[in-house]
Amino acid sequence: MTIDYLAAPENTAQSLAPNELIRLLIGSTVEEVERALVVQTLARCDGNRTQAARTLGLSVRTLRNKIRVYIAEGIEVPALSACRRRSRELCLDGLR
């Protein structure tokens, strides 16, 4: 079974009352909720793992380890966007 963690609109949580949000989570395991939070945060951060880790309150190493597990499970994880990756490469080239 494939779950599309990015299907829900970004503003869903903001538009729901706390008791409605909890109803959406009932039936999900903590692991599933955590995975969805990590994947959606990465998507919102355009795949920037440092920014996503900071937002989630995790170390980059912990986030990287979680991503490795998700990928091994067949979960699609947002990668650094192409334009940001190219910008980063140009920046790194300037340091060499």
MDTraj code that builds the backbone (N, CA, C; nanometers):
import mdtraj as md
import numpy as np

residues = "MET THR ILE ASP TYR LEU ALA ALA PRO GLU ASN THR ALA GLN SER LEU ALA PRO ASN GLU LEU ILE ARG LEU LEU ILE GLY SER THR VAL GLU GLU VAL GLU ARG ALA LEU VAL VAL GLN THR LEU ALA ARG CYS ASP GLY ASN ARG THR GLN ALA ALA ARG THR LEU GLY LEU SER VAL ARG THR LEU ARG ASN LYS ILE ARG VAL TYR ILE ALA GLU GLY ILE GLU VAL PRO ALA LEU SER ALA CYS ARG ARG ARG SER ARG GLU LEU CYS LEU ASP GLY LEU ARG".split()
xyz = np.array([
    [0.0841, -0.1188, 0.0000],
    [0.0000, 0.0000, 0.0000],
    [0.0885, 0.1250, 0.0000],
    [0.0638, 0.2165, -0.0914],
    [0.1389, 0.3408, -0.0992],
    [0.0524, 0.4533, -0.0450],
    [0.1094, 0.5306, 0.0435],
    [0.0387, 0.6444, 0.1024],
    [0.0994, 0.7708, 0.0453],
    [0.0169, 0.8591, -0.0063],
    [0.0643, 0.9863, -0.0597],
    [0.0552, 1.0906, 0.0498],
    [0.1689, 1.1159, 0.1145],
    [0.1717, 1.2099, 0.2263],
    [0.1596, 1.3542, 0.1816],
    [0.1747, 1.3792, 0.0532],
    [0.1704, 1.5163, 0.0047],
    [0.0346, 1.5526, -0.0542],
    [-0.0618, 1.4601, -0.0473],
    [-0.1913, 1.4828, -0.1108],
    [-0.2749, 1.5871, -0.0378],
    [-0.2634, 1.5965, 0.0921],
    [-0.3451, 1.6909, 0.1687],
    [-0.2980, 1.8333, 0.1425],
    [-0.3922, 1.9274, 0.1359],
    [-0.3531, 2.0673, 0.1181],
    [-0.2659, 2.1123, 0.2347],
    [-0.1731, 2.2033, 0.2058],
    [-0.0802, 2.2502, 0.3081],
    [-0.1494, 2.3188, 0.4246],
    [-0.2617, 2.3831, 0.4002],
    [-0.3272, 2.4600, 0.5059],
    [-0.4335, 2.3802, 0.5809],
    [-0.4400, 2.2486, 0.5605],
    [-0.5430, 2.1675, 0.6253],
    [-0.5373, 2.1804, 0.7763],
    [-0.4184, 2.1658, 0.8339],
    [-0.4046, 2.1695, 0.9801],
    [-0.4464, 2.3049, 1.0362],
    [-0.4158, 2.4129, 0.9669],
    [-0.4508, 2.5456, 1.0172],
    [-0.6015, 2.5697, 1.0146],
    [-0.6729, 2.5041, 0.9226],
    [-0.8153, 2.5299, 0.9090],
    [-0.9006, 2.4396, 0.9982],
    [-0.8374, 2.3437, 1.0658],
    [-0.9123, 2.2509, 1.1512],
    [-0.9017, 2.2898, 1.2980],
    [-1.0112, 2.2674, 1.3693],
    [-1.0081, 2.2836, 1.5148],
    [-0.9270, 2.1677, 1.5727],
    [-0.8659, 2.1852, 1.6905],
    [-0.7841, 2.0780, 1.7483],
    [-0.8550, 1.9429, 1.7564],
    [-0.9834, 1.9409, 1.7930],
    [-1.0534, 1.8120, 1.8023],
    [-1.0738, 1.7492, 1.6647],
    [-1.0859, 1.8302, 1.5585],
    [-1.0985, 1.7771, 1.4228],
    [-0.9658, 1.7195, 1.3748],
    [-0.8563, 1.7858, 1.4090],
    [-0.7241, 1.7379, 1.3708],
    [-0.6963, 1.6032, 1.4376],
    [-0.7301, 1.5899, 1.5625],
    [-0.7100, 1.4636, 1.6338],
    [-0.7903, 1.3532, 1.5669],
    [-0.9118, 1.3816, 1.5239],
    [-0.9943, 1.2813, 1.4555],
    [-0.9255, 1.2293, 1.3295],
    [-0.8550, 1.3162, 1.2584],
    [-0.7817, 1.2738, 1.1388],
    [-0.6676, 1.1791, 1.1749],
    [-0.6100, 1.1966, 1.2920],
    [-0.4945, 1.1170, 1.3325],
    [-0.5327, 0.9831, 1.3932],
    [-0.6532, 0.9732, 1.4465],
    [-0.6963, 0.8484, 1.5095],
    [-0.6958, 0.7378, 1.4047],
    [-0.6365, 0.6270, 1.4423],
    [-0.6235, 0.5149, 1.3502],
    [-0.4861, 0.5080, 1.2862],
    [-0.4074, 0.6136, 1.3037],
    [-0.2701, 0.6157, 1.2523],
    [-0.1745, 0.5853, 1.3672],
    [-0.0668, 0.5160, 1.3359],
    [0.0338, 0.4912, 1.4378],
    [0.1209, 0.6155, 1.4537],
    [0.1911, 0.6235, 1.5649],
    [0.2832, 0.7348, 1.5865],
    [0.3896, 0.7349, 1.4769],
    [0.4345, 0.6171, 1.4374],
    [0.5341, 0.6054, 1.3311],
    [0.4811, 0.6642, 1.2002],
    [0.3556, 0.6357, 1.1663],
    [0.2962, 0.6888, 1.0432],
    [0.2835, 0.8407, 1.0497],
    [0.2427, 0.8919, 1.1649],
    [0.2272, 1.0371, 1.1804],
    [0.3637, 1.1046, 1.1714],
    [0.4639, 1.0459, 1.2374],
    [0.5991, 1.1023, 1.2315],
    [0.6516, 1.1021, 1.0883],
    [0.6327, 0.9913, 1.0181],
    [0.6797, 0.9813, 0.8795],
    [0.6131, 1.0882, 0.7929],
    [0.4832, 1.1044, 0.8080],
    [0.4113, 1.2059, 0.7303],
    [0.4628, 1.3453, 0.7631],
    [0.4883, 1.3720, 0.8902],
    [0.5397, 1.5029, 0.9312],
    [0.6776, 1.5293, 0.8708],
    [0.7642, 1.4303, 0.8741],
    [0.8987, 1.4456, 0.8181],
    [0.8907, 1.4689, 0.6674],
    [0.8137, 1.3870, 0.5973],
    [0.8046, 1.3979, 0.4510],
    [0.7431, 1.5324, 0.4117],
    [0.6385, 1.5738, 0.4791],
    [0.5746, 1.7011, 0.4446],
    [0.6636, 1.8199, 0.4789],
    [0.7390, 1.8101, 0.5872],
    [0.8319, 1.9180, 0.6225],
    [0.9422, 1.9278, 0.5186],
    [0.9954, 1.8141, 0.4749],
    [1.0960, 1.8157, 0.3684],
    [1.0399, 1.8794, 0.2411],
    [0.9171, 1.8455, 0.2067],
    [0.8549, 1.9036, 0.0876],
    [0.8418, 2.0545, 0.1019],
    [0.7991, 2.0993, 0.2183],
    [0.7818, 2.2433, 0.2416],
    [0.9158, 2.3164, 0.2384],
    [1.0238, 2.2457, 0.2773],
    [1.1587, 2.3041, 0.2778],
    [1.2318, 2.2777, 0.1460],
    [1.1582, 2.2411, 0.0419],
    [1.2156, 2.2137, -0.0911],
    [1.3283, 2.1115, -0.0848],
    [1.3158, 2.0129, 0.0052],
    [1.4151, 1.9069, 0.0163],
    [1.5403, 1.9460, 0.0928],
    [1.5432, 2.0666, 0.1475],
    [1.6604, 2.1124, 0.2230],
    [1.6604, 2.0441, 0.3593],
    [1.7493, 1.9463, 0.3759],
    [1.7506, 1.8650, 0.4974],
    [1.7923, 1.9444, 0.6204],
    [1.8821, 2.0384, 0.6050],
    [1.9252, 2.1196, 0.7189],
    [1.8085, 2.2028, 0.7703],
    [1.7377, 2.2668, 0.6797],
    [1.6230, 2.3494, 0.7183],
    [1.5122, 2.2627, 0.7775],
    [1.4866, 2.1477, 0.7167],
    [1.3824, 2.0580, 0.7675],
    [1.4183, 2.0064, 0.9065],
    [1.5441, 1.9692, 0.9266],
    [1.5874, 1.9199, 1.0579],
    [1.5694, 2.0282, 1.1637],
    [1.6057, 2.1504, 1.1304],
    [1.5908, 2.2625, 1.2240],
    [1.4428, 2.2834, 1.2570],
    [1.3579, 2.2786, 1.1560],
    [1.2139, 2.2973, 1.1758],
    [1.1557, 2.1884, 1.2649],
    [1.2018, 2.0649, 1.2453],
    [1.1503, 1.9505, 1.3218],
    [1.2150, 1.9363, 1.4594],
    [1.3222, 2.0115, 1.4846],
    [1.3922, 1.9994, 1.6114],
    [1.4774, 1.8737, 1.6191],
    [1.5284, 1.8309, 1.5042],
    [1.6128, 1.7113, 1.4952],
    [1.7523, 1.7510, 1.4496],
    [1.8484, 1.6635, 1.4758],
    [1.9803, 1.6842, 1.4163],
    [1.9716, 1.6398, 1.2704],
    [2.0604, 1.6924, 1.1880],
    [2.0630, 1.6530, 1.0475],
    [2.0925, 1.5036, 1.0373],
    [2.1768, 1.4518, 1.1243],
    [2.2094, 1.3089, 1.1225],
    [2.0850, 1.2247, 1.1512],
    [2.0061, 1.2636, 1.2516],
    [1.8839, 1.1899, 1.2843],
    [1.7871, 1.1936, 1.1670],
    [1.7718, 1.3105, 1.1061],
    [1.6828, 1.3223, 0.9911],
    [1.7326, 1.2342, 0.8764],
    [1.8621, 1.2373, 0.8509],
    [1.9191, 1.1542, 0.7444],
    [1.8918, 1.0062, 0.7699],
    [1.9056, 0.9632, 0.8945],
    [1.8797, 0.8225, 0.9274],
    [1.7332, 0.7867, 0.9055],
    [1.6427, 0.8760, 0.9414],
    [1.4999, 0.8514, 0.9192],
    [1.4713, 0.8422, 0.7689],
    [1.5322, 0.9310, 0.6911],
    [1.5122, 0.9311, 0.5465],
    [1.5600, 0.7996, 0.4860],
    [1.6741, 0.7499, 0.5320],
    [1.7261, 0.6221, 0.4812],
    [1.6271, 0.5092, 0.5061],
    [1.5664, 0.5072, 0.6241],
    [1.4675, 0.4039, 0.6568],
    [1.3461, 0.4180, 0.5654],
    [1.2987, 0.5403, 0.5469],
    [1.1813, 0.5633, 0.4627],
    [1.2079, 0.5180, 0.3195],
    [1.3243, 0.5521, 0.2671],
    [1.3576, 0.5127, 0.1301],
    [1.3639, 0.3608, 0.1185],
    [1.4226, 0.2949, 0.2197],
    [1.4302, 0.1483, 0.2195],
    [1.2910, 0.0860, 0.2227],
    [1.1941, 0.1562, 0.2837],
    [1.0558, 0.1081, 0.2904],
    [0.9778, 0.1432, 0.1640],
    [1.0408, 0.2127, 0.0699],
    [0.9741, 0.2487, -0.0548],
    [0.8960, 0.3780, -0.0491],
    [0.9174, 0.4572, 0.0554],
    [0.8486, 0.5863, 0.0680],
    [0.9239, 0.6892, -0.0157],
    [0.8503, 0.7656, -0.0949],
    [0.9121, 0.8711, -0.1753],
    [0.9419, 0.9908, -0.0851],
    [1.0678, 1.0321, -0.0843],
    [1.1122, 1.1421, 0.0011],
    [1.1552, 1.2576, -0.0890],
    [1.1024, 1.3780, -0.0644],
    [1.1401, 1.4927, -0.1486],
    [1.2905, 1.5188, -0.1428],
    [1.3496, 1.5378, -0.2582],
    [1.4919, 1.5693, -0.2684],
    [1.5068, 1.7200, -0.2847],
    [1.6291, 1.7670, -0.2688],
    [1.6579, 1.9077, -0.2898],
    [1.6162, 1.9449, -0.4311],
    [1.5382, 2.0518, -0.4455],
    [1.4878, 2.0890, -0.5778],
    [1.6029, 2.1211, -0.6722],
    [1.5804, 2.1000, -0.8006],
    [1.6854, 2.1139, -0.9013],
    [1.7462, 2.2537, -0.9019],
    [1.6645, 2.3580, -0.8913],
    [1.7195, 2.4937, -0.8974],
    [1.8011, 2.5227, -0.7712],
    [1.7564, 2.4737, -0.6558],
    [1.8329, 2.4949, -0.5322],
    [1.9606, 2.4130, -0.5360],
    [1.9549, 2.2916, -0.5939],
    [2.0736, 2.2065, -0.6036],
    [2.1775, 2.2743, -0.6923],
    [2.1332, 2.3319, -0.8051],
    [2.2249, 2.4009, -0.8971],
    [2.2853, 2.5230, -0.8287],
    [2.2053, 2.5985, -0.7559],
    [2.2536, 2.7155, -0.6838],
    [2.3578, 2.6745, -0.5796],
    [2.3324, 2.5643, -0.5124],
    [2.4244, 2.5133, -0.4108],
    [2.5565, 2.4706, -0.4750],
    [2.5484, 2.4052, -0.5928],
    [2.6693, 2.3629, -0.6635],
    [2.7528, 2.4839, -0.7040],
    [2.6874, 2.5889, -0.7516],
    [2.7598, 2.7100, -0.7899],
    [2.8279, 2.7719, -0.6685],
    [2.7590, 2.7720, -0.5577],
    [2.8133, 2.8266, -0.4335],
    [2.9357, 2.7461, -0.3909],
    [2.9245, 2.6134, -0.3957],
    [3.0359, 2.5275, -0.3562],
    [3.1532, 2.5414, -0.4519],
    [3.1258, 2.5610, -0.5825],
    [3.2336, 2.5810, -0.6796],
    [3.3135, 2.7066, -0.6465],
    [3.2442, 2.8089, -0.5980],
    [3.3119, 2.9334, -0.5611],
    [3.4050, 2.9180, -0.4418],
    [3.3830, 2.8124, -0.3610],
    [3.4674, 2.7906, -0.2440],
    [3.5921, 2.7091, -0.2765],
    [3.5957, 2.6499, -0.3937],
    [3.7091, 2.5630, -0.4303],
    [3.8240, 2.6435, -0.4857],
])
top = md.Topology()
chain = top.add_chain()
for i, resn in enumerate(residues, 1):
    res = top.add_residue(resn, chain, resSeq=i)
    for name in ("N", "CA", "C"):
        top.add_atom(name, md.element.get_by_symbol(name[0]), res)
traj = md.Trajectory(xyz[None], top)
